[in-house]
Amino acid sequence: MAAMRTTRPGGPSRSRVLLCVALSFSSFAWITLARAIDPERVTFPSLDIDAATGKPVALSALYFSPDPSSGGYPAVIALHGCGGMYSAGRGDRLSPRHQQMAELLLAQGYAVLFPDSFNPRGRREVCNDPPGKSNITQDNRRLDVLGALTYLRTRADIDADRIALLGWSHGGSAVLASVNRRHPAVASYLGSPDADSFFRTAVAFYPGCYASLRSRDGYAPATRVDIFIGESDDWTSPKPCIALGAAMEAMGMPLHVKTYAGAHHGFDTPDMIGPRHLDGPEGVYPGKGVTMAPNREARDDAYALVMARLRAAMFH
């Protein structure tokens, strides 16, 4: 059943305390891991075909393993937002938000794959593209996700039956698009002989939900989906997500929406001190820009719930 819940500011919650412990362990674990390994740079084919060459788009990605000498790991495919997955100051390093999640997941024993949907198509970011005018769409990203899933399932160090999907913003929208069994590309993948299993669970941070809500194919998630979004988000409005959650609840579909009072877009960004207004992107109020702002309480609560959801899906 779907659920819509709201978290408001208050005292330290049990989930926040648990996450603080997890983050402390994560930071220590990453220091140890970073000395031993760097992310592996990998390439694999998307299921998307390059119109210019007639061949699959060759995707690049960063792959993190808890211990390259071992194997059998559960894995998470993590999808970047419209700004791409790399740091603005270091084009070869993950952005702080992505790095934060990679560290936390590694500390919990998950391998992590960050596929880059932009640079292989000649783009660094698409945040300022007019709505509906970008040359990189959710159709492209859906096929990238299915290509990434196919790739991970071929790796000897990955448990092919324990893979989850996670994404932020543009990547969160890609999460929703990629698990919709009503879409022909997903239905075709699920019906293929090689698709013995699909994603165990999926998580979307502040996605745009309107396309899924109004999909001409209809919407039916092929796995459980958890959406986390701020009530003050003026980039990707929470209203379509709430409506999608209500529609899924009425249909008995496993999609859950949790909103956070006072939280804005990018509430889990670790390197942002205060609110930041961006003039370029089009959001809820056309021509007025958008706001990003950190919200530690929302981040801690959401991350604790994500870790708990992953454990329940991957280890039970």
Secondary structure, 3 states (H helix, E strand, C coil): CCCEEEECCCCCCHHHHHHHHHHHHHHHHHHHHHHHCCCEEEEEEEEEECCCCCCEEEEEEEEECCCCCCCCEEEEEEECCCCCCECCCCCCCECHHHHHHHHHHHHCCCEEEEEECCHHHCCCCCCCCCCCCCCCCHHHHHHHHHHHHHHHCCCCCEEEEEEEEEEECHHHHHHHHHCECCCHHHHHHHCCCCCCCCCCEEEEECCCCHHHHCCCCCCCECCEEEEEEECCCCCCCHHHHHHHHHHHHHHCCCEEEEEECCCCECCCCCCCCCCEEECCCCCCCCCCCEEECCCHHHHHHHHHHHHHHHHHHHHC
